[in-house]
Amino acid sequence: MPKKFYVDGYNVIFSTFLRDLELEKAREYLIQFSKVYVPDTVIIVFDGKEGIPSALSATNYVRFTRGESADDYIKRAVEKEKDRSKIFVVTNDKSIIGYVGYLGARVMPPDEFMGGPKHKRKPTNDKESIPEVVKKRINEELLELWLKKGGKK
């Protein structure tokens, strides 16, 4: 089932490890990463500015907006999509998240798109998170092992 990703370009750059790169290199990295690692259609949307290399804007992967913000471009593009259940918008911008979510598109956080951690897990060494039944079974098994090794009750 092919998907389509609309990527809020500068939002992804400034909210991931890409922010540590020079802006032009960060844009190029995001574009190349999307071409190589995302098997679906990707459209990266940047706010248009003068002096952007035309080679970047000539690709099918990149849009530099003119006369509107990248946010508005993404919202309008999602509105035009027929099957929004296959549309993913990569951003952590709350106004975009709310709008495209209302339209039925899915939202993906920038870190997840860029291969970051999928889930934050609580440490499992917390004794309170172990059910009482499991604690009892563990204690019984440990007692058996202890007694087999010559321990006393």
FIZALO-998422 format. One line per field, with one value per atom (N, C-alpha, C): y, x, z; residue number from 1; residue in one letter. Coordinates in Angstrom, 2 decimals. Layout:
% FIZALO-998422
c2	Y_...;
c1	X_...;
c3	Z_...;
seq	NUM_...;
type	a_...;
***
This chain:
% FIZALO-998422
c2	-1.17_0.00_1.24_1.89_3.06_4.20_4.89_6.03_7.28_8.40_9.67_10.47_10.99_11.78_13.23_14.12_15.55_15.92_16.39_16.67_18.18_18.65_20.06_20.27_20.63_20.61_21.29_22.58_23.28_22.81_22.40_21.86_20.61_19.73_18.51_18.86_19.78_20.15_20.71_21.64_22.31_21.52_20.37_19.57_18.20_17.99_16.73_17.03_15.99_16.13_16.98_17.20_18.00_19.45_19.91_21.31_21.63_20.58_20.79_20.99_20.79_20.96_22.36_22.77_24.00_23.83_24.88_24.77_24.12_24.52_23.94_22.43_22.04_20.62_19.85_20.48_19.83_19.59_20.58_20.39_19.25_19.24_18.19_16.82_16.75_15.47_14.97_15.83_15.45_14.94_15.61_15.20_13.84_13.69_12.42_11.28_11.54_10.53_10.05_10.98_10.64_9.82_10.17_9.43_8.01_7.84_6.54_5.64_6.19_5.36_5.30_6.12_6.08_5.55_4.35_3.74_4.35_5.22_5.82_7.21_7.83_9.19_10.17_11.03_12.03_13.40_14.34_15.73_16.56_17.14_17.97_19.42_20.08_21.46_22.41_23.40_24.45_25.78_26.69_28.06_28.63_29.24_29.77_31.01_31.06_32.23_32.47_33.69_34.00_33.35_33.00_32.45_30.95_30.25_28.81_28.20_27.28_26.68_26.07_26.43_25.95_24.45_23.85_22.40_21.66_22.21_21.57_21.65_22.79_22.97_22.30_21.81_21.17_19.69_19.15_17.74_17.53_16.31_15.97_15.89_15.82_15.63_16.92_18.05_19.29_20.38_21.11_22.28_23.45_24.55_25.80_26.69_27.03_27.78_29.21_29.77_31.17_31.78_32.81_33.50_32.82_31.74_31.09_30.36_30.04_29.32_27.84_27.15_25.70_25.06_25.60_25.08_25.13_26.27_26.42_25.51_25.37_24.48_23.04_22.58_21.21_21.02_21.96_21.86_21.78_22.65_22.67_21.38_20.87_19.63_18.45_18.38_17.28_17.39_18.61_18.81_18.20_18.31_17.84_16.32_15.66_14.21_13.47_12.42_11.64_10.65_9.85_8.86_9.33_10.09_10.70_9.70_8.50_7.50_7.03_7.30_6.92_8.10_9.21_10.43_10.57_10.83_11.09_12.48_13.24_14.57_14.52_14.84_14.78_16.18_16.37_17.67_17.51_18.51_18.59_19.95_20.62_21.90_21.63_22.14_21.82_22.28_23.41_23.87_22.94_22.42_21.47_20.14_19.68_18.40_18.38_19.43_19.50_19.52_20.31_20.46_19.19_18.61_17.42_16.20_16.19_15.12_15.17_16.37_16.58_16.09_16.27_15.84_14.33_13.65_12.19_11.71_12.62_12.21_11.81_11.12_10.70_11.65_11.73_12.60_11.74_12.04_11.33_12.35_12.13_13.05_13.02_14.15_14.20_13.16_12.93_11.94_10.55_10.21_8.89_8.77_9.80_9.80_9.65_10.33_10.30_9.08_8.15_6.91_6.96_7.91_8.01_6.93_6.97_5.95_5.94_4.73_4.58_4.72_4.21_4.22_4.56_5.30_5.51_4.51_3.70_2.68_3.05_2.65_2.81_1.73_2.02_0.96_-0.21_-1.43_-2.60_-3.10_-2.44_-2.89_-2.35_-1.70_-1.15_-2.28_-2.59_-3.71_-3.52_-2.30_-2.05_-2.47_-2.55_-2.90_-4.41_-5.22_-6.67_-7.13_-7.84_-8.30_-9.25_-9.23_-10.05_-11.54_-12.02_-13.44_-13.82_-12.96_-13.23_-13.18_-12.21_-12.13_-13.41_-13.92_-15.14_-16.31_-16.47_-17.57_-17.49_-16.31_-16.12_-16.52_-16.08_-16.43_-17.94_-18.61_-20.06_-20.75_-20.30_-20.89_-20.66_-19.46_-19.17_-20.02_-20.23_-21.07_-22.49_-23.04_-24.39_-24.50_-23.53_-23.53_-23.45_-22.64_-22.46_-23.77_-24.44_-25.70_-26.79_-26.85_-27.83_-27.63_-26.41_-26.12_-26.29_-26.77_-27.01_-25.93_-25.00_-23.94_-24.45_-23.74_-24.13_-23.17_-23.73_-22.93_-22.12;
c1	0.84_0.00_0.89_1.05_1.93_1.43_2.38_2.06_2.67_2.24_2.83_3.15_4.36_4.83_4.99_4.37_4.64_5.51_6.71_7.68_7.81_7.57_7.75_9.25_9.92_11.37_12.13_11.88_12.64_12.25_11.02_10.61_11.41_11.58_12.36_13.82_14.36_15.77_16.01_15.15_15.40_14.95_14.30_13.88_14.54_15.56_16.31_17.81_18.60_20.06_20.55_19.72_20.12_20.39_19.85_20.05_21.53_22.34_23.77_24.57_23.94_24.62_24.39_25.25_25.03_23.72_22.92_21.57_21.53_22.41_22.41_22.71_23.64_23.98_22.82_22.14_21.00_19.89_19.62_18.60_18.98_20.23_20.68_20.63_21.01_20.96_19.52_18.59_17.18_16.66_17.03_16.59_17.18_18.48_19.13_18.62_18.44_17.92_16.55_15.70_14.35_14.38_15.28_15.39_15.87_16.81_17.43_16.65_16.15_15.60_14.08_13.39_11.92_11.42_10.84_10.43_9.17_8.52_7.28_7.54_6.49_6.59_6.82_7.82_8.14_8.18_7.49_7.56_8.00_9.17_9.73_9.40_8.75_8.29_9.08_9.69_10.44_9.77_9.87_9.44_10.38_9.82_10.64_11.39_12.61_13.44_14.33_14.76_15.69_17.03_17.74_19.08_19.13_18.01_18.00_18.50_19.43_19.95_18.82_18.79_17.71_17.77_18.94_19.07_18.21_18.09_17.26_15.79_15.34_13.92_13.49_14.44_14.10_13.74_13.86_13.55_12.08_11.62_10.24_10.06_11.14_11.08_10.91_11.19_11.30_10.39_9.76_8.97_9.43_9.77_10.03_8.82_8.12_6.88_7.17_6.24_6.30_4.94_4.93_3.69_2.84_3.32_2.61_3.65_3.28_4.19_4.20_5.21_5.26_4.08_3.72_2.57_1.30_1.03_-0.17_-0.12_1.06_1.22_0.86_1.38_1.11_-0.38_-0.98_-2.42_-3.24_-2.93_-3.65_-3.44_-2.21_-1.90_-2.66_-2.72_-3.45_-4.94_-5.48_-6.89_-7.22_-6.30_-6.53_-6.40_-5.79_-5.58_-6.91_-7.07_-8.31_-8.34_-7.28_-7.24_-6.27_-6.77_-5.92_-5.40_-5.96_-5.48_-4.07_-3.63_-2.29_-1.32_-1.78_-0.97_-0.36_0.94_1.67_2.27_2.11_2.71_3.76_4.99_6.10_6.35_5.98_6.14_5.86_6.25_5.78_5.13_4.75_4.05_2.58_2.16_0.82_-0.31_-0.14_-1.23_-1.40_-0.32_-0.42_-0.98_-0.47_-0.91_-2.43_-2.96_-4.39_-5.20_-4.74_-5.49_-5.49_-4.30_-4.25_-4.84_-4.75_-5.40_-6.91_-7.46_-8.88_-9.29_-8.40_-8.68_-8.55_-7.95_-7.82_-6.44_-5.49_-4.11_-3.43_-2.34_-1.57_-0.39_0.06_1.19_2.32_3.53_4.71_5.69_6.17_7.16_8.46_9.16_10.41_11.44_11.61_12.59_12.28_11.01_10.62_10.92_10.61_10.88_12.38_13.19_14.63_15.29_14.47_15.03_15.34_14.76_15.01_14.28_14.41_13.78_12.26_11.71_10.28_9.49_10.03_9.32_10.29_9.79_10.56_10.04_10.93_10.51_10.91_10.05_10.36_11.36_12.29_13.20_12.39_12.82_12.07_12.52_13.46_13.93_13.06_11.99_11.10_10.27_10.50_9.81_8.31_7.83_6.39_5.70_6.46_5.83_5.69_6.24_6.13_4.89_3.98_2.76_3.09_2.24_2.45_2.55_1.75_1.77_3.14_3.73_5.05_6.11_6.02_6.96_6.95_5.76_5.62_6.26_6.00_6.58_8.11_8.64_10.09_10.67_10.03_10.52_10.50_9.45_9.36_10.47_10.72_11.78_13.16_13.38_14.65_14.83_13.77_13.83_14.20_13.57_13.91_15.39_15.87_17.29_18.20_17.84_18.61_18.69_17.56_17.51_18.31_18.27_19.03_20.52_20.95_22.38_22.84_21.96_22.37_22.00_21.23_20.79_19.76_19.60_18.62_17.47_16.28_15.07_15.02;
c3	0.00_0.00_0.00_-1.16_-1.24_-0.37_0.21_1.06_0.43_0.94_0.51_1.76_1.80_2.94_2.52_3.27_3.14_4.34_4.06_5.11_5.28_6.49_6.84_7.01_5.92_5.83_6.95_7.16_8.19_9.59_9.77_11.07_11.39_10.40_10.61_10.89_10.11_10.30_11.70_12.13_13.40_14.63_14.42_15.57_15.62_14.81_14.82_14.85_14.74_14.74_13.57_12.57_11.40_11.76_12.88_13.29_13.54_13.76_14.02_12.73_11.59_10.31_9.77_8.86_8.12_7.36_7.24_6.70_5.31_4.42_3.08_3.14_4.00_4.15_4.79_5.72_6.37_5.35_4.50_3.46_2.54_2.10_1.18_1.86_3.12_3.84_3.91_4.25_4.35_3.01_1.95_0.61_0.24_0.43_0.08_0.96_2.24_3.16_2.66_2.28_1.82_0.55_-0.37_-1.63_-1.39_-0.48_-0.28_0.68_1.76_2.83_2.92_2.17_2.24_0.90_0.89_-0.37_-0.98_-0.27_-0.74_-1.32_-1.82_-2.35_-1.21_-1.38_-0.37_-1.04_-0.43_-0.88_0.31_0.19_1.26_0.93_1.86_1.62_2.51_1.86_2.55_2.27_3.23_2.97_1.92_0.87_-0.22_0.18_-0.23_0.05_-1.17_-1.33_-2.41_-2.13_-3.19_-3.04_-2.79_-2.87_-2.71_-4.02_-3.96_-5.19_-6.03_-7.31_-8.17_-8.38_-8.24_-8.41_-7.40_-6.21_-5.20_-5.56_-6.02_-6.28_-7.58_-8.37_-9.64_-9.47_-8.29_-8.10_-7.78_-7.96_-7.61_-6.10_-5.37_-3.92_-3.15_-3.78_-3.02_-3.59_-2.66_-3.05_-2.19_-2.84_-2.14_-2.41_-1.36_-1.54_-1.98_-2.70_-3.12_-2.79_-1.99_-1.69_-0.62_-0.05_1.06_1.91_3.13_4.01_3.66_4.09_3.92_4.63_5.79_6.55_5.70_5.08_4.25_3.03_2.44_1.28_1.67_2.80_3.25_3.53_4.22_4.51_3.23_2.28_1.01_0.22_0.22_-0.50_0.10_1.42_2.08_1.78_1.74_1.40_0.04_-0.92_-2.28_-2.43_-1.47_-1.57_-1.47_-2.28_-2.26_-1.11_-0.95_0.12_1.20_2.13_3.15_4.18_4.20_5.14_4.79_3.57_3.13_3.15_3.69_3.74_5.12_5.15_6.39_6.30_7.35_7.42_8.52_8.15_9.09_9.63_10.88_11.54_13.02_13.79_15.18_15.42_14.32_14.36_14.71_15.86_16.38_15.46_14.78_13.91_12.71_12.19_11.07_11.57_12.71_13.27_13.46_14.06_14.30_13.00_12.04_10.80_9.96_9.72_8.87_9.58_10.91_11.67_11.49_11.51_11.30_9.90_8.91_7.55_7.36_8.34_8.25_7.86_7.74_7.45_8.75_8.62_9.79_9.98_11.21_11.53_12.06_11.62_12.09_12.66_13.89_14.45_13.65_13.56_12.81_13.24_14.55_15.01_14.51_14.47_13.97_12.48_11.73_10.29_10.03_10.81_10.61_11.27_11.73_12.28_13.75_14.46_15.88_16.66_17.98_18.80_18.62_18.47_18.25_19.54_20.64_21.91_23.03_23.99_25.19_26.21_26.73_27.68_29.08_29.99_31.40_31.78_32.66_33.10_33.67_33.34_33.79_35.15_35.77_37.08_38.22_37.91_38.91_39.52_40.79_41.45_41.46_41.45_41.49_40.20_39.08_37.81_37.62_38.55_38.45_39.20_38.51_39.18_40.35_41.36_42.56_42.24_41.31_40.94_40.40_39.60_39.03_40.12_41.02_42.14_42.96_43.24_44.05_43.33_42.02_41.25_41.24_41.07_41.07_42.42_43.48_44.82_45.05_44.59_44.74_43.96_42.74_41.92_42.55_43.07_43.72_44.99_45.74_46.94_46.56_45.50_45.05_44.68_43.91_43.52_44.76_45.69_46.92_47.70_47.83_48.57_47.85_46.53_45.75_45.95_46.15_46.31_47.75_48.60_49.99_50.96_50.54_51.43_52.43_53.50_54.53_54.53_54.87_54.94_56.20;
seq	1_1_1_2_2_2_3_3_3_4_4_4_5_5_5_6_6_6_7_7_7_8_8_8_9_9_9_10_10_10_11_11_11_12_12_12_13_13_13_14_14_14_15_15_15_16_16_16_17_17_17_18_18_18_19_19_19_20_20_20_21_21_21_22_22_22_23_23_23_24_24_24_25_25_25_26_26_26_27_27_27_28_28_28_29_29_29_30_30_30_31_31_31_32_32_32_33_33_33_34_34_34_35_35_35_36_36_36_37_37_37_38_38_38_39_39_39_40_40_40_41_41_41_42_42_42_43_43_43_44_44_44_45_45_45_46_46_46_47_47_47_48_48_48_49_49_49_50_50_50_51_51_51_52_52_52_53_53_53_54_54_54_55_55_55_56_56_56_57_57_57_58_58_58_59_59_59_60_60_60_61_61_61_62_62_62_63_63_63_64_64_64_65_65_65_66_66_66_67_67_67_68_68_68_69_69_69_70_70_70_71_71_71_72_72_72_73_73_73_74_74_74_75_75_75_76_76_76_77_77_77_78_78_78_79_79_79_80_80_80_81_81_81_82_82_82_83_83_83_84_84_84_85_85_85_86_86_86_87_87_87_88_88_88_89_89_89_90_90_90_91_91_91_92_92_92_93_93_93_94_94_94_95_95_95_96_96_96_97_97_97_98_98_98_99_99_99_100_100_100_101_101_101_102_102_102_103_103_103_104_104_104_105_105_105_106_106_106_107_107_107_108_108_108_109_109_109_110_110_110_111_111_111_112_112_112_113_113_113_114_114_114_115_115_115_116_116_116_117_117_117_118_118_118_119_119_119_120_120_120_121_121_121_122_122_122_123_123_123_124_124_124_125_125_125_126_126_126_127_127_127_128_128_128_129_129_129_130_130_130_131_131_131_132_132_132_133_133_133_134_134_134_135_135_135_136_136_136_137_137_137_138_138_138_139_139_139_140_140_140_141_141_141_142_142_142_143_143_143_144_144_144_145_145_145_146_146_146_147_147_147_148_148_148_149_149_149_150_150_150_151_151_151_152_152_152_153_153_153;
type	m_m_m_p_p_p_k_k_k_k_k_k_f_f_f_y_y_y_v_v_v_d_d_d_g_g_g_y_y_y_n_n_n_v_v_v_i_i_i_f_f_f_s_s_s_t_t_t_f_f_f_l_l_l_r_r_r_d_d_d_l_l_l_e_e_e_l_l_l_e_e_e_k_k_k_a_a_a_r_r_r_e_e_e_y_y_y_l_l_l_i_i_i_q_q_q_f_f_f_s_s_s_k_k_k_v_v_v_y_y_y_v_v_v_p_p_p_d_d_d_t_t_t_v_v_v_i_i_i_i_i_i_v_v_v_f_f_f_d_d_d_g_g_g_k_k_k_e_e_e_g_g_g_i_i_i_p_p_p_s_s_s_a_a_a_l_l_l_s_s_s_a_a_a_t_t_t_n_n_n_y_y_y_v_v_v_r_r_r_f_f_f_t_t_t_r_r_r_g_g_g_e_e_e_s_s_s_a_a_a_d_d_d_d_d_d_y_y_y_i_i_i_k_k_k_r_r_r_a_a_a_v_v_v_e_e_e_k_k_k_e_e_e_k_k_k_d_d_d_r_r_r_s_s_s_k_k_k_i_i_i_f_f_f_v_v_v_v_v_v_t_t_t_n_n_n_d_d_d_k_k_k_s_s_s_i_i_i_i_i_i_g_g_g_y_y_y_v_v_v_g_g_g_y_y_y_l_l_l_g_g_g_a_a_a_r_r_r_v_v_v_m_m_m_p_p_p_p_p_p_d_d_d_e_e_e_f_f_f_m_m_m_g_g_g_g_g_g_p_p_p_k_k_k_h_h_h_k_k_k_r_r_r_k_k_k_p_p_p_t_t_t_n_n_n_d_d_d_k_k_k_e_e_e_s_s_s_i_i_i_p_p_p_e_e_e_v_v_v_v_v_v_k_k_k_k_k_k_r_r_r_i_i_i_n_n_n_e_e_e_e_e_e_l_l_l_l_l_l_e_e_e_l_l_l_w_w_w_l_l_l_k_k_k_k_k_k_g_g_g_g_g_g_k_k_k_k_k_k;
***
